[in-house]
């Protein structure tokens, strides 16, 4: 996988993260809230690692 493809995939993850944030705001989420919170934490970790590895790509 080349760097350009990886950057495109990371941008897609960043966009999908917003959907999880909106979902987390739903009051009727119930126990699914735990899974959504975990997914957000893992996405944030992934994005942080990517930014650390390719700082120029996140600018």
DAFENUR-V224046 format. One record per residue. N is the residue number from 1. RES is the residue in three letters. SS is DSSP state (hx for helix, st for strand, lp for the rest). Layout:
# DAFENUR-V224046
n=N res=RES ss=SS
n=N res=RES ss=SS
This chain:
# DAFENUR-V224046
n=1 res=UNK ss=lp
n=2 res=UNK ss=lp
n=3 res=UNK ss=hx
n=4 res=UNK ss=hx
n=5 res=UNK ss=hx
n=6 res=UNK ss=hx
n=7 res=UNK ss=hx
n=8 res=UNK ss=hx
n=9 res=UNK ss=hx
n=10 res=UNK ss=hx
n=11 res=UNK ss=hx
n=12 res=UNK ss=hx
n=13 res=UNK ss=hx
n=14 res=UNK ss=hx
n=15 res=UNK ss=hx
n=16 res=UNK ss=hx
n=17 res=UNK ss=hx
n=18 res=UNK ss=hx
n=19 res=UNK ss=hx
n=20 res=UNK ss=hx
n=21 res=UNK ss=hx
n=22 res=UNK ss=hx
n=23 res=UNK ss=hx
n=24 res=UNK ss=hx
n=25 res=UNK ss=lp
n=26 res=UNK ss=lp
n=27 res=UNK ss=hx
n=28 res=UNK ss=hx
n=29 res=UNK ss=hx
n=30 res=UNK ss=lp
n=31 res=UNK ss=lp
n=32 res=UNK ss=hx
n=33 res=UNK ss=hx
n=34 res=UNK ss=hx
n=35 res=UNK ss=hx
n=36 res=UNK ss=hx
n=37 res=UNK ss=hx
n=38 res=UNK ss=hx
n=39 res=UNK ss=hx
n=40 res=UNK ss=hx
n=41 res=UNK ss=hx
n=42 res=UNK ss=hx
n=43 res=UNK ss=hx
n=44 res=UNK ss=hx
n=45 res=UNK ss=hx
n=46 res=UNK ss=hx
n=47 res=UNK ss=hx
n=48 res=UNK ss=hx
n=49 res=UNK ss=hx
n=50 res=UNK ss=hx
n=51 res=UNK ss=hx
n=52 res=UNK ss=hx
n=53 res=UNK ss=hx
n=54 res=UNK ss=lp
n=55 res=UNK ss=hx
n=56 res=UNK ss=hx
n=57 res=UNK ss=hx
n=58 res=UNK ss=hx
n=59 res=UNK ss=lp
